[in-house]
Amino acid sequence: MAWQSNSRQLLGLLAKLLSYPEADFRETLAACQPLANALSSEAGQLLATFGEVSSQMTSGQLEESYTLAFDLAASYQPYVGYYLVGEDYRRSSLLLGLLARYRERGFSCSGELPDHLAVLLRFLAYHAEEQEARELTSEALLPALAKMLDTQAGNGSEDEGLTRSGQERSMQPYRLLLAALPSVLQTSWIPCPQAISA
């Protein structure tokens, strides 16, 4: 189905954007925009704002922003298991379960932990079967993203103002990218009525 092909393609591109920025970052972001717009106007708007902010940054500033968001004293832990079960033995079980699932599909984590957000998105994009993708989305990714975004919301409010310019937007542009993900994931495995009738 075309809707699912577009969703998978978009998830693969978003996985690249949620990895350390590479030379083709801007091309990857440009390829995301029409796919996101077609899938979700909210995701399209957030990605457009992320594009505006990141276009004003040098490669070095973008790398620094990524590191501040996900690596050194990270604003966001990029590990889904951390938000689902914390750092106890249950996360080890989760990691082993994901590794077993990946092995069955011939998928490699490429040196990253199996619950890394970008790894899970790549798996959904290129290897997961539809039912498996629905399961991982509803039971792991969406709950983890909700907690991830709430962690930085401070007062528990929704992502109001993320599409506007402002200090938070320039300080933490990756929040815009993270905020677009739930909308993308929720529409990725449920075709819109037009797609069903097409």
Backbone as a chain_set.jsonl record, in Angstrom:
{"seq": "MAWQSNSRQLLGLLAKLLSYPEADFRETLAACQPLANALSSEAGQLLATFGEVSSQMTSGQLEESYTLAFDLAASYQPYVGYYLVGEDYRRSSLLLGLLARYRERGFSCSGELPDHLAVLLRFLAYHAEEQEARELTSEALLPALAKMLDTQAGNGSEDEGLTRSGQERSMQPYRLLLAALPSVLQTSWIPCPQAISA", "coords": {"N": [[0.838, -1.19, 0.0], [0.477, 2.245, -0.776], [0.359, 4.267, 1.21], [1.583, 3.002, 3.377], [4.114, 2.457, 2.401], [5.103, 5.075, 2.06], [5.052, 5.901, 4.733], [6.901, 4.155, 5.907], [9.194, 4.914, 4.505], [9.448, 7.566, 5.419], [9.865, 7.102, 8.191], [12.353, 5.831, 8.079], [13.954, 7.945, 7.161], [13.611, 9.763, 9.281], [14.845, 8.314, 11.283], [17.488, 8.559, 10.472], [17.821, 11.324, 10.882], [17.671, 11.39, 13.624], [20.002, 10.336, 14.408], [23.541, 10.826, 14.914], [24.445, 13.875, 13.336], [25.116, 13.753, 9.87], [26.909, 14.305, 6.747], [24.9, 14.414, 4.806], [22.689, 15.481, 6.058], [20.965, 17.765, 5.617], [19.845, 17.182, 3.125], [18.495, 14.861, 3.755], [16.602, 15.842, 5.559], [15.171, 17.553, 3.846], [14.031, 15.643, 2.158], [12.268, 14.459, 3.908], [10.208, 16.3, 4.333], [8.005, 16.545, 2.286], [6.855, 13.999, 2.584], [6.124, 13.948, 5.292], [4.281, 16.065, 5.348], [2.239, 14.985, 3.778], [1.4, 12.911, 5.363], [0.799, 13.881, 7.969], [-0.371, 16.923, 9.054], [0.41, 18.241, 11.366], [2.892, 17.021, 12.017], [4.252, 17.727, 9.697], [4.368, 20.532, 9.964], [5.906, 20.826, 12.322], [8.301, 19.623, 11.488], [8.973, 21.379, 9.438], [9.516, 23.681, 10.914], [11.639, 22.744, 12.451], [13.403, 22.431, 10.331], [13.765, 25.13, 9.545], [15.036, 26.18, 11.825], [17.349, 24.536, 12.016], [18.564, 25.142, 9.606], [19.735, 27.543, 10.048], [21.953, 26.963, 11.436], [25.401, 26.134, 11.714], [27.312, 23.259, 10.586], [28.84, 22.404, 12.744], [27.473, 23.6, 14.908], [25.055, 22.268, 14.741], [25.865, 19.637, 15.272], [26.744, 20.021, 17.89], [24.319, 20.721, 19.083], [22.936, 18.312, 18.794], [24.505, 16.656, 20.404], [24.146, 17.884, 22.917], [21.438, 17.423, 23.209], [21.179, 14.587, 23.183], [23.503, 13.234, 24.081], [25.909, 14.203, 25.938], [25.279, 14.851, 29.254], [22.555, 14.601, 28.683], [19.55, 16.108, 27.456], [17.518, 14.552, 26.629], [17.071, 11.127, 26.983], [17.973, 8.853, 24.583], [17.037, 6.304, 24.641], [14.559, 4.003, 24.516], [13.809, 2.003, 26.35], [14.689, 3.021, 28.788], [12.744, 4.897, 29.459], [10.527, 3.282, 29.621], [10.974, 1.191, 31.532], [13.028, 1.963, 33.215], [16.314, 1.737, 34.719], [16.679, -0.927, 35.532], [16.735, -4.573, 35.948], [14.703, -5.255, 34.198], [15.057, -3.755, 31.935], [17.239, -4.973, 30.755], [16.064, -7.402, 30.003], [14.258, -6.418, 28.124], [16.06, -5.393, 26.198], [17.333, -7.765, 25.365], [15.139, -9.133, 24.304], [14.498, -7.426, 22.146], [16.86, -7.671, 20.64], [16.727, -10.383, 19.923], [14.459, -10.329, 18.325], [15.351, -8.642, 16.29], [17.433, -10.201, 15.208], [15.982, -12.321, 14.089], [14.925, -11.066, 11.885], [17.129, -10.397, 10.448], [18.365, -8.001, 11.014], [20.6, -5.398, 11.97], [21.949, -3.629, 14.771], [23.979, -1.882, 14.379], [26.134, -1.256, 16.168], [24.896, 0.224, 18.147], [22.747, 0.44, 21.065], [19.924, -1.783, 21.282], [17.502, -0.556, 21.987], [17.642, 2.057, 21.24], [16.238, 5.014, 19.998], [16.55, 5.772, 17.255], [17.412, 3.357, 16.163], [15.198, 1.664, 16.596], [13.333, 2.992, 14.967], [14.529, 2.645, 12.453], [14.325, -0.129, 12.26], [11.518, -0.445, 12.19], [11.061, 0.859, 9.785], [12.345, -0.667, 7.795], [12.332, -3.443, 8.303], [10.352, -4.562, 10.039], [7.319, -6.437, 10.362], [3.888, -5.65, 9.63], [2.032, -6.042, 11.847], [3.809, -6.375, 13.937], [5.048, -3.899, 13.872], [2.912, -2.25, 14.624], [2.573, -3.144, 17.246], [5.105, -2.536, 18.473], [5.017, 0.206, 18.18], [2.689, 1.022, 19.658], [3.109, -0.132, 22.203], [5.682, 0.483, 22.99], [7.158, 2.689, 21.624], [5.351, 5.006, 21.463], [4.475, 5.334, 24.245], [7.02, 5.787, 25.414], [7.949, 8.073, 24.066], [6.026, 9.925, 24.898], [6.665, 10.168, 27.627], [9.291, 11.053, 27.364], [9.0, 13.576, 26.139], [7.423, 14.824, 28.079], [9.207, 14.948, 30.18], [10.842, 17.118, 29.651], [8.999, 19.107, 29.472], [8.427, 20.398, 31.781], [6.227, 21.944, 33.186], [4.328, 20.134, 32.572], [2.678, 20.767, 30.506], [1.288, 20.63, 27.163], [2.986, 20.501, 23.944], [2.888, 23.239, 23.31], [3.49, 26.075, 21.381], [5.761, 25.105, 20.145], [6.106, 25.366, 17.432], [6.582, 27.99, 17.054], [8.923, 30.766, 16.909], [11.544, 31.155, 19.28], [13.283, 31.121, 22.469], [13.535, 28.467, 23.562], [13.148, 26.954, 21.289], [15.396, 27.538, 19.698], [17.39, 26.719, 21.402], [16.945, 24.029, 21.822], [16.486, 22.414, 19.317], [16.037, 19.78, 18.582], [13.913, 18.906, 20.031], [11.678, 19.623, 18.578], [11.759, 17.803, 16.483], [11.435, 15.398, 17.887], [8.869, 15.892, 18.889], [7.358, 15.724, 16.585], [7.298, 13.049, 16.014], [5.307, 11.299, 17.453], [2.881, 11.885, 16.117], [3.503, 11.101, 13.499], [3.996, 8.348, 13.906], [1.499, 7.469, 14.899], [-0.133, 7.731, 12.69], [1.121, 6.14, 10.86], [0.584, 3.357, 10.79], [-2.086, 3.126, 10.503], [-4.146, 3.38, 7.986], [-5.367, 6.231, 6.193], [-8.82, 7.08, 5.293], [-8.93, 7.737, 2.536], [-6.73, 6.363, 1.528], [-7.512, 3.736, 1.866], [-9.661, 3.454, 0.131], [-8.42, 3.906, -2.256]], "CA": [[0.0, 0.0, 0.0], [1.288, 3.454, -0.913], [0.463, 4.989, 2.486], [2.544, 2.342, 4.247], [5.424, 2.66, 1.791], [5.51, 6.441, 2.403], [5.301, 5.933, 6.176], [8.177, 3.468, 6.161], [10.263, 5.776, 3.988], [9.587, 8.697, 6.344], [10.475, 6.611, 9.429], [13.777, 5.616, 7.797], [14.604, 9.261, 7.102], [13.624, 10.315, 10.644], [15.89, 7.578, 12.01], [18.764, 9.211, 10.128], [17.873, 12.638, 11.531], [17.836, 11.186, 15.067], [21.358, 9.823, 14.607], [24.505, 11.931, 14.873], [24.326, 14.504, 12.013], [26.106, 13.425, 8.839], [27.017, 15.295, 5.665], [23.659, 14.502, 4.027], [21.604, 15.841, 6.984], [19.996, 18.702, 5.035], [19.14, 16.47, 2.056], [17.583, 13.938, 4.428], [15.51, 16.654, 6.089], [14.364, 18.005, 2.704], [13.262, 14.486, 1.676], [11.219, 14.191, 4.905], [9.139, 17.292, 4.378], [6.765, 16.214, 1.56], [6.28, 12.779, 3.159], [5.488, 14.332, 6.558], [3.106, 16.88, 5.021], [1.194, 14.096, 3.268], [0.965, 11.994, 6.424], [0.261, 14.587, 9.129], [-0.074, 18.36, 8.97], [1.146, 18.613, 12.583], [4.279, 16.586, 11.843], [4.83, 18.558, 8.638], [4.652, 21.865, 10.508], [7.037, 20.713, 13.26], [9.513, 19.372, 10.701], [9.305, 22.627, 8.735], [10.137, 24.567, 11.907], [12.954, 22.149, 12.714], [14.218, 22.776, 9.164], [14.112, 26.558, 9.626], [16.013, 26.364, 12.906], [18.616, 23.87, 11.703], [19.198, 25.785, 8.446], [20.491, 28.693, 10.538], [23.077, 26.453, 12.221], [26.513, 25.519, 10.992], [27.421, 21.824, 10.871], [29.355, 22.286, 14.11], [26.398, 23.934, 15.852], [24.081, 21.182, 14.677], [26.462, 18.521, 16.005], [26.717, 20.392, 19.31], [22.929, 20.642, 19.517], [22.623, 16.883, 18.91], [25.217, 16.148, 21.579], [23.462, 18.4, 24.105], [20.119, 16.802, 23.317], [21.148, 13.138, 23.355], [24.729, 12.584, 24.564], [26.507, 14.712, 27.172], [24.252, 15.371, 30.179], [21.49, 14.712, 27.691], [18.199, 16.564, 27.772], [16.663, 13.414, 26.321], [17.692, 9.813, 26.838], [17.432, 8.321, 23.326], [16.782, 4.875, 24.827], [13.149, 3.782, 24.817], [13.71, 1.187, 27.558], [14.904, 3.873, 29.949], [11.458, 5.512, 29.799], [9.518, 2.257, 29.878], [11.225, 0.377, 32.734], [14.138, 2.474, 34.01], [17.63, 1.1, 34.555], [16.8, -2.167, 36.311], [16.871, -5.819, 35.197], [13.682, -5.341, 33.157], [15.581, -3.184, 30.688], [18.064, -6.029, 30.151], [15.131, -8.326, 29.341], [13.757, -5.712, 26.943], [17.136, -5.35, 25.206], [17.512, -9.12, 24.835], [13.971, -9.404, 23.466], [14.651, -6.677, 20.894], [17.949, -8.284, 19.877], [16.218, -11.627, 19.344], [13.534, -9.929, 17.251], [16.162, -8.111, 15.196], [18.141, -11.326, 14.59], [15.006, -13.049, 13.272], [14.688, -10.308, 10.65], [18.407, -10.076, 9.801], [18.6, -6.571, 11.233], [21.721, -5.099, 12.862], [21.879, -2.345, 15.503], [25.131, -1.067, 13.962], [26.929, -0.792, 17.301], [24.083, 0.983, 19.097], [21.875, -0.412, 21.865], [18.719, -2.091, 20.509], [16.34, 0.287, 22.306], [17.88, 3.432, 20.796], [15.108, 5.489, 19.207], [16.865, 5.706, 15.825], [17.484, 1.939, 15.8], [13.817, 1.181, 16.508], [12.701, 3.578, 13.777], [15.085, 1.95, 11.279], [13.736, -1.46, 12.235], [10.147, -0.29, 11.697], [11.084, 1.314, 8.399], [12.896, -1.592, 6.798], [12.313, -4.871, 8.624], [9.218, -5.035, 10.835], [6.047, -6.747, 9.726], [2.909, -4.636, 10.035], [1.517, -6.265, 13.202], [4.946, -6.124, 14.824], [5.23, -2.442, 13.886], [1.829, -1.703, 15.449], [2.891, -3.512, 18.632], [6.234, -1.726, 18.951], [4.57, 1.602, 18.229], [1.739, 1.293, 20.749], [3.569, -0.592, 23.511], [7.017, 0.982, 23.34], [7.555, 4.012, 21.135], [4.465, 6.102, 21.874], [4.598, 5.634, 25.685], [8.345, 6.339, 25.718], [7.999, 9.451, 23.564], [5.197, 10.764, 25.779], [7.464, 10.444, 28.827], [10.466, 11.828, 26.95], [8.587, 14.959, 25.927], [6.957, 15.338, 29.373], [10.38, 15.191, 31.018], [11.35, 18.465, 29.407], [7.915, 20.098, 29.413], [8.487, 21.166, 33.018], [4.946, 22.097, 33.862], [3.407, 19.102, 32.129], [1.817, 21.237, 29.433], [1.57, 20.054, 25.857], [4.059, 21.168, 23.218], [2.37, 24.508, 22.83], [4.54, 27.031, 21.034], [6.944, 24.503, 19.534], [6.27, 25.79, 16.051], [6.913, 29.414, 17.034], [10.315, 31.027, 17.226], [11.707, 31.445, 20.695], [14.529, 30.648, 23.048], [13.591, 27.004, 23.665], [13.265, 26.39, 19.955], [16.769, 27.636, 19.228], [18.28, 25.988, 22.301], [16.695, 22.602, 21.763], [15.723, 22.147, 18.09], [15.672, 18.367, 18.458], [12.591, 18.716, 20.643], [10.716, 19.727, 17.48], [11.805, 16.53, 15.775], [10.807, 14.412, 18.779], [7.438, 16.203, 18.989], [6.706, 15.304, 15.34], [7.261, 11.588, 15.918], [4.046, 10.624, 17.8], [1.913, 12.091, 15.05], [3.925, 10.245, 12.39], [3.8, 6.948, 14.286], [0.074, 7.169, 15.033], [-0.754, 7.63, 11.368], [1.892, 5.242, 9.993], [0.059, 1.989, 10.665], [-3.535, 3.194, 10.348], [-4.333, 4.142, 6.752], [-6.479, 7.175, 6.154], [-9.893, 6.548, 4.458], [-8.598, 7.892, 1.122], [-5.781, 5.32, 1.161], [-8.233, 2.466, 1.811], [-10.497, 3.406, -1.072], [-7.603, 4.076, -3.468]], "C": [[0.883, 1.253, 0.0], [1.463, 4.174, 0.405], [1.524, 4.352, 3.373], [3.962, 2.498, 3.715], [5.959, 4.049, 2.14], [5.849, 6.559, 3.885], [6.65, 5.307, 6.5], [9.354, 4.319, 5.683], [10.522, 6.944, 4.937], [10.258, 8.246, 7.643], [11.971, 6.354, 9.24], [14.547, 6.926, 7.765], [14.68, 9.899, 8.494], [14.661, 9.605, 11.51], [17.26, 8.187, 11.731], [18.907, 10.553, 10.832], [18.086, 12.519, 13.039], [19.126, 10.443, 15.396], [22.295, 11.027, 14.528], [24.523, 12.537, 13.467], [25.479, 14.149, 11.078], [26.038, 14.462, 7.733], [25.708, 15.475, 4.902], [22.448, 14.888, 4.887], [20.544, 16.7, 6.309], [19.197, 18.06, 3.894], [18.108, 15.509, 2.656], [16.363, 14.695, 4.95], [14.589, 17.122, 4.962], [13.497, 16.864, 2.161], [12.112, 14.139, 2.62], [9.997, 15.064, 4.708], [7.887, 16.906, 3.582], [6.078, 14.966, 2.117], [5.526, 13.105, 4.452], [4.227, 15.14, 6.296], [1.937, 16.012, 4.568], [0.597, 13.226, 4.37], [0.253, 12.716, 7.564], [0.628, 16.059, 9.045], [0.709, 18.826, 10.194], [2.622, 18.248, 12.457], [4.97, 17.436, 10.777], [5.218, 19.932, 9.139], [5.859, 21.834, 11.452], [8.348, 20.462, 12.52], [9.935, 20.615, 9.933], [10.004, 23.596, 9.686], [11.519, 24.054, 12.277], [13.912, 22.484, 11.562], [14.672, 24.224, 9.181], [15.214, 26.786, 10.657], [17.358, 25.766, 12.511], [19.318, 24.508, 10.51], [20.024, 27.001, 8.86], [21.73, 28.271, 11.338], [24.175, 25.946, 11.293], [26.517, 24.027, 11.315], [27.89, 21.604, 12.299], [28.287, 22.573, 15.156], [25.336, 22.841, 15.894], [24.592, 19.962, 15.455], [26.44, 18.791, 17.509], [25.298, 20.279, 19.875], [22.505, 19.182, 19.703], [23.247, 16.306, 20.182], [24.547, 16.616, 22.871], [22.108, 17.732, 24.308], [20.21, 15.343, 23.741], [22.387, 12.499, 23.98], [25.193, 13.097, 25.923], [25.455, 15.367, 28.057], [22.97, 15.616, 29.4], [20.185, 15.263, 28.254], [17.23, 15.403, 27.606], [17.503, 12.146, 26.288], [17.133, 9.232, 25.543], [17.042, 6.85, 23.415], [15.367, 4.646, 25.331], [12.98, 3.009, 26.12], [13.874, 1.992, 28.833], [13.579, 4.479, 30.418], [10.39, 4.483, 30.156], [9.716, 1.55, 31.214], [12.356, 0.898, 33.612], [15.413, 1.68, 33.766], [17.759, -0.189, 35.367], [16.853, -3.388, 35.387], [15.85, -5.934, 34.06], [14.17, -4.737, 31.838], [16.463, -4.206, 29.989], [17.185, -7.027, 29.403], [14.583, -7.704, 28.054], [14.807, -5.703, 25.828], [17.34, -6.713, 24.555], [16.347, -9.501, 23.916], [14.06, -8.69, 22.122], [15.745, -7.292, 20.021], [17.486, -9.568, 19.199], [15.295, -11.322, 18.157], [14.321, -9.439, 16.035], [16.868, -9.241, 14.448], [17.218, -12.111, 13.663], [14.804, -12.381, 11.917], [15.98, -9.945, 9.921], [18.786, -8.62, 9.915], [19.737, -6.372, 12.227], [21.548, -3.727, 13.502], [23.02, -1.413, 15.136], [25.869, -0.453, 15.142], [26.171, 0.023, 18.33], [23.242, 0.002, 19.916], [20.546, -0.614, 21.129], [17.501, -1.227, 20.83], [16.563, 1.759, 21.968], [16.752, 3.822, 19.842], [15.372, 5.36, 17.704], [16.916, 4.259, 15.335], [16.071, 1.369, 15.632], [13.104, 1.736, 15.273], [13.223, 2.921, 12.497], [14.487, 0.56, 11.143], [12.306, -1.4, 11.692], [10.133, 0.027, 10.209], [11.426, 0.201, 7.419], [12.679, -3.077, 7.075], [11.052, -5.384, 9.305], [8.025, -5.389, 9.954], [5.005, -5.794, 10.316], [2.408, -4.824, 11.471], [2.596, -5.972, 14.247], [5.181, -4.62, 14.968], [4.152, -1.781, 14.747], [2.124, -1.929, 16.932], [3.994, -2.627, 19.205], [5.843, -0.26, 19.09], [3.709, 1.861, 19.454], [2.285, 0.927, 22.126], [4.917, -0.024, 23.939], [7.244, 2.435, 22.908], [6.659, 5.149, 21.615], [4.518, 6.374, 23.376], [5.943, 6.259, 26.048], [8.454, 7.786, 25.249], [7.171, 10.394, 24.43], [5.983, 11.136, 27.035], [8.668, 11.313, 28.5], [10.105, 13.305, 26.806], [8.092, 15.601, 27.22], [8.122, 15.696, 30.284], [10.872, 16.622, 30.878], [10.26, 19.524, 29.382], [7.866, 20.943, 30.683], [7.16, 21.215, 33.725], [3.911, 21.088, 33.39], [2.48, 19.547, 31.016], [2.196, 20.564, 28.124], [2.615, 20.906, 25.153], [3.609, 22.465, 22.567], [3.548, 25.435, 22.531], [5.755, 26.418, 20.384], [7.151, 24.967, 18.106], [6.587, 27.279, 15.936], [8.406, 29.602, 17.275], [10.391, 31.376, 18.705], [12.975, 30.809, 21.219], [14.599, 29.128, 23.109], [13.806, 26.373, 22.303], [14.704, 26.426, 19.478], [17.732, 26.85, 20.113], [18.124, 24.478, 22.136], [15.894, 22.231, 20.509], [15.309, 20.685, 17.957], [14.348, 18.049, 19.147], [11.494, 18.774, 19.574], [10.62, 18.404, 16.725], [11.131, 15.432, 16.597], [9.292, 14.629, 18.86], [6.676, 15.795, 17.734], [6.484, 13.788, 15.301], [5.931, 10.936, 16.32], [2.998, 10.731, 16.699], [2.232, 11.2, 13.846], [3.624, 8.787, 12.708], [2.326, 6.574, 14.374], [-0.609, 7.019, 13.686], [-0.05, 6.626, 10.462], [1.25, 3.883, 9.783], [-1.451, 1.956, 10.585], [-3.807, 4.021, 9.092], [-5.507, 5.094, 6.845], [-7.547, 6.634, 5.196], [-9.591, 6.641, 2.966], [-7.681, 6.771, 0.662], [-6.49, 3.978, 1.027], [-9.021, 2.347, 0.51], [-9.69, 3.488, -2.359], [-7.234, 2.747, -4.078]], "O": [[1.902, 1.309, 0.688], [2.556, 4.647, 0.716], [2.279, 5.055, 4.044], [4.906, 2.653, 4.49], [7.134, 4.192, 2.478], [6.812, 7.23, 4.256], [7.439, 5.859, 7.267], [10.374, 4.43, 6.363], [11.673, 7.273, 5.227], [11.137, 8.945, 8.148], [12.767, 6.628, 10.139], [15.661, 7.011, 8.282], [15.693, 10.505, 8.846], [15.284, 10.225, 12.372], [18.088, 8.316, 12.633], [19.985, 10.887, 11.323], [18.618, 13.436, 13.666], [19.319, 9.978, 16.519], [21.887, 12.116, 14.122], [24.607, 11.793, 12.49], [26.651, 14.233, 11.445], [25.219, 15.38, 7.772], [25.429, 16.565, 4.403], [21.308, 14.648, 4.49], [19.353, 16.405, 6.41], [18.015, 18.356, 3.716], [17.0, 15.363, 2.138], [15.229, 14.24, 4.798], [13.366, 17.092, 5.105], [12.358, 17.091, 1.752], [11.097, 13.591, 2.19], [8.869, 14.608, 4.898], [6.792, 16.933, 4.144], [4.85, 14.887, 2.12], [4.427, 12.601, 4.68], [3.209, 14.924, 6.953], [0.787, 16.268, 4.927], [-0.573, 12.851, 4.309], [-0.763, 12.241, 8.071], [1.807, 16.404, 8.971], [1.569, 19.699, 10.087], [3.497, 19.062, 12.753], [6.129, 17.819, 10.935], [6.277, 20.448, 8.782], [6.725, 22.706, 11.39], [9.384, 21.02, 12.88], [11.129, 20.879, 9.791], [10.973, 24.254, 9.306], [12.463, 24.834, 12.404], [15.084, 22.784, 11.789], [15.825, 24.521, 8.871], [16.192, 27.488, 10.399], [18.393, 26.416, 12.656], [20.542, 24.427, 10.404], [20.906, 27.44, 8.122], [22.463, 29.116, 11.852], [23.902, 25.4, 10.224], [25.806, 23.583, 12.216], [27.391, 20.714, 12.988], [28.2, 21.879, 16.17], [24.789, 22.531, 16.952], [23.841, 19.335, 16.203], [26.152, 17.895, 18.303], [25.099, 19.806, 20.993], [21.799, 18.854, 20.657], [22.604, 15.571, 20.932], [24.396, 15.837, 23.811], [21.682, 17.504, 25.441], [19.416, 14.892, 24.566], [22.336, 11.334, 24.374], [24.898, 12.484, 26.95], [24.812, 16.334, 27.647], [22.384, 16.698, 29.455], [19.774, 14.933, 29.367], [16.25, 15.282, 28.342], [18.542, 12.107, 25.628], [15.914, 9.126, 25.412], [16.752, 6.216, 22.4], [15.021, 5.049, 26.442], [12.095, 3.329, 26.914], [13.26, 1.675, 29.852], [13.319, 4.566, 31.618], [9.46, 4.78, 30.905], [8.755, 1.329, 31.95], [12.619, 0.319, 34.666], [15.566, 1.032, 32.731], [18.849, -0.506, 35.841], [16.999, -3.24, 34.174], [16.096, -6.627, 33.073], [13.749, -5.157, 30.761], [16.444, -4.302, 28.762], [17.522, -7.448, 28.296], [14.461, -8.376, 27.03], [14.496, -5.968, 24.667], [17.501, -6.808, 23.338], [16.552, -10.119, 22.871], [13.738, -9.267, 21.083], [15.579, -7.421, 18.809], [17.813, -9.814, 18.038], [15.355, -11.986, 17.122], [13.998, -9.778, 14.896], [16.906, -9.251, 13.218], [17.627, -12.52, 12.576], [14.542, -13.053, 10.919], [15.943, -9.266, 8.895], [19.442, -8.065, 9.034], [19.829, -7.096, 13.219], [21.066, -2.787, 12.87], [23.02, -0.254, 15.55], [26.194, 0.734, 15.124], [26.768, 0.474, 19.308], [23.047, -1.141, 19.504], [20.089, 0.287, 20.427], [16.563, -1.167, 20.034], [15.769, 2.614, 22.36], [16.365, 3.036, 18.978], [14.51, 4.89, 16.963], [16.504, 3.972, 14.211], [15.783, 0.68, 14.654], [12.354, 1.017, 14.614], [12.457, 2.669, 11.568], [14.177, 0.119, 10.036], [11.926, -2.203, 10.84], [9.293, -0.478, 9.465], [10.857, 0.136, 6.33], [12.827, -3.894, 6.166], [10.719, -6.559, 9.151], [7.758, -4.737, 8.945], [5.222, -5.206, 11.375], [2.366, -3.859, 12.234], [2.322, -5.395, 15.299], [5.477, -4.134, 16.06], [4.443, -0.86, 15.511], [1.951, -1.035, 17.761], [3.844, -2.044, 20.279], [6.288, 0.427, 20.009], [3.959, 2.803, 20.205], [1.969, 1.592, 23.113], [5.255, -0.048, 25.122], [7.492, 3.304, 23.744], [7.158, 6.153, 22.123], [4.599, 7.538, 23.769], [6.005, 7.156, 26.89], [8.996, 8.631, 25.962], [7.571, 11.533, 24.669], [5.966, 12.292, 27.458], [9.024, 12.206, 29.269], [10.824, 14.177, 27.295], [8.312, 16.792, 27.44], [8.034, 16.64, 31.07], [11.266, 17.257, 31.856], [10.557, 20.715, 29.282], [7.339, 22.055, 30.679], [6.989, 20.583, 34.768], [2.742, 21.176, 33.766], [1.59, 18.798, 30.614], [3.283, 20.002, 27.99], [3.075, 21.911, 25.695], [3.922, 22.738, 21.408], [4.478, 25.558, 23.329], [6.71, 27.137, 20.088], [8.281, 24.959, 17.618], [6.834, 27.775, 14.836], [9.076, 28.703, 17.784], [9.416, 31.834, 19.3], [13.654, 30.06, 20.516], [15.623, 28.55, 22.744], [14.54, 25.395, 22.164], [15.19, 25.448, 18.91], [18.764, 26.371, 19.643], [19.092, 23.735, 22.3], [14.751, 21.785, 20.617], [14.323, 20.386, 17.284], [13.734, 17.021, 18.864], [10.499, 18.055, 19.661], [9.53, 17.952, 16.377], [10.353, 14.637, 16.069], [8.525, 13.667, 18.896], [5.473, 15.544, 17.801], [5.574, 13.31, 14.623], [5.452, 10.077, 15.58], [2.309, 9.757, 16.395], [1.329, 10.616, 13.246], [3.061, 8.071, 11.88], [1.942, 5.477, 13.967], [-1.567, 6.257, 13.559], [-0.572, 6.291, 9.399], [1.361, 3.313, 8.698], [-2.047, 0.879, 10.596], [-3.707, 5.247, 9.134], [-6.513, 4.802, 7.492], [-7.222, 5.799, 4.352], [-9.947, 5.741, 2.206], [-7.82, 6.274, -0.456], [-6.123, 3.165, 0.178], [-9.047, 1.295, -0.127], [-10.203, 3.18, -3.435], [-6.55, 2.706, -5.101]]}, "num_chains": 1, "name": "protein.A"}
